[in-house]
Amino acid sequence: MRYFGTDGIRGRVGEAPVTADFMLKLGWAAGKVLAGAGAQKVLIGKDTRISGYMFESALEAGLSAAGVNIALLGPMPTPAIAYLTRTLRAAAGIVISASHNPYWDNGIKFFARDGRKLPDEIEAAIELELDRPMTTAGPSELGKAERIIDAAGRYIEFCKSTVPAALDLRGLHIVIDCANGATYHTAPNVFSEIGARVTVLAASPDGLNINHECGSTRPAALQKAVLEAGADLGIAFDGDGDRVIMVDRHGAVVDGDELLYIIACDRQRMHGLRNDAVVGTQMSNLGLELGLRELGIALYRSRVGDRFVMELLSEHDLCVGGESSGHIICLDRTTTGDGIVSALQVLAAMTATGRDLRELLAGMHKCPQVMVNVPVRRRIDWGSCTPVVEAVRATESDLAGRGRVLLRPSGTEPVVRVMVEGDDAARVRRLAHQLAEIVAASAAD
């Protein structure tokens, strides 16, 4: 597709297609497609970046011109918009967000009426509509807009419903990093209402500080705060709230692979792990696969991206999957990746077993893994780039069957991710940087 990638439409604000005029046309095109399917209402939510105001207004105008009604949610986590799309019986939900990217980026994601990502065929139909001249519905047929004033409260109650009603977090001190993003007014309430003593970081968004030196991609401040406060654990979300990482009481980061391991083990303990398998990705640590295998749990690996994780979950009729980044999907609780819901599943496992994060991870030993992001200015077919192909083979030979090599172009940034994994940290680091140098040289040619 020309505009839609694996995670919607994304780019730098002011550069095509992330412009106000394109968003106006996109709202109209989406409205025409959805109205043709009998749509009555489309939800619009956003994260906290400053450009969200501009794009919200543009999308609203476009949808109205197409004759579609609009419900405005304001700043809300991406998974909250998925949930509200489903429960409010909307035709679709639109998220204005660039997730973990800095404020100068923004993007658009769509959810279908069932709270799942919009099917490819609907995205393709919207792209076709974008090529047609924009028209406006008759004056009496224009869409109306309303604001859902209790959206945050509805979502908070939903999150709490995904764990047992008897769950009581009294006695736990939790530090929460909201990344100055969309969870700033929901996450602290969820955990405090279940009884935890909560210290909140990065919950004062100003439109420009989203993800800046905070959140799931920058956990240093959270680690420091947990140690200084003597807290039991820390929880960090990304800008739109679909990712989560944790920090244990010793200040160690617990990433998405480790959280997936904890949730899978707890589902197995409760006899709720469907078909004794979970979904990871090509980037999931080998230690996750080995730890799960010891418990009789299979790991299926998808391409990187929640869309591909979801595809394998559906294909194999599974309920839990996720990525190293902390984007975890619990299909037995909700329809998409949800940082707050995922964190609650881990806390439920802790309280049910009486074990802390480190103890829950005793059966998983991560293999050393190094990833280097190599900037690229153009798309390259790495499979036909002889120097890189030969370098990959040499790296795999050096690992001697005790590791993995992966080259993966990012779907959201102009970089190629070079990953090397093995049983010797020094060797892995050396090989990763050697391979990255060869990739960078080839990209510069």
Secondary structure as GFF3:
##gff-version 3
##sequence-region A 1 445
A	DSSP	beta_strand	9	12	.	.	.	ID=ss1
A	DSSP	alpha_helix	20	36	.	.	.	ID=ss2
A	DSSP	beta_strand	41	46	.	.	.	ID=ss3
A	DSSP	alpha_helix	51	65	.	.	.	ID=ss4
A	DSSP	beta_strand	69	75	.	.	.	ID=ss5
A	DSSP	alpha_helix	78	87	.	.	.	ID=ss6
A	DSSP	beta_strand	92	96	.	.	.	ID=ss7
A	DSSP	beta_strand	105	112	.	.	.	ID=ss8
A	DSSP	alpha_helix	120	130	.	.	.	ID=ss9
A	DSSP	beta_strand	145	147	.	.	.	ID=ss10
A	DSSP	alpha_helix	151	161	.	.	.	ID=ss11
A	DSSP	beta_strand	173	177	.	.	.	ID=ss12
A	DSSP	alpha_helix	187	193	.	.	.	ID=ss13
A	DSSP	beta_strand	197	201	.	.	.	ID=ss14
A	DSSP	alpha_helix	220	229	.	.	.	ID=ss15
A	DSSP	beta_strand	233	237	.	.	.	ID=ss16
A	DSSP	beta_strand	244	248	.	.	.	ID=ss17
A	DSSP	beta_strand	253	254	.	.	.	ID=ss18
A	DSSP	alpha_helix	256	269	.	.	.	ID=ss19
A	DSSP	three_ten_helix	274	276	.	.	.	ID=ss20
A	DSSP	beta_strand	277	281	.	.	.	ID=ss21
A	DSSP	alpha_helix	286	294	.	.	.	ID=ss22
A	DSSP	beta_strand	298	302	.	.	.	ID=ss23
A	DSSP	alpha_helix	306	316	.	.	.	ID=ss24
A	DSSP	beta_strand	320	322	.	.	.	ID=ss25
A	DSSP	beta_strand	328	330	.	.	.	ID=ss26
A	DSSP	alpha_helix	339	353	.	.	.	ID=ss27
A	DSSP	alpha_helix	357	360	.	.	.	ID=ss28
A	DSSP	beta_strand	369	375	.	.	.	ID=ss29
A	DSSP	three_ten_helix	382	384	.	.	.	ID=ss30
A	DSSP	alpha_helix	386	399	.	.	.	ID=ss31
A	DSSP	beta_strand	403	409	.	.	.	ID=ss32
A	DSSP	beta_strand	415	422	.	.	.	ID=ss33
A	DSSP	alpha_helix	425	444	.	.	.	ID=ss34
###
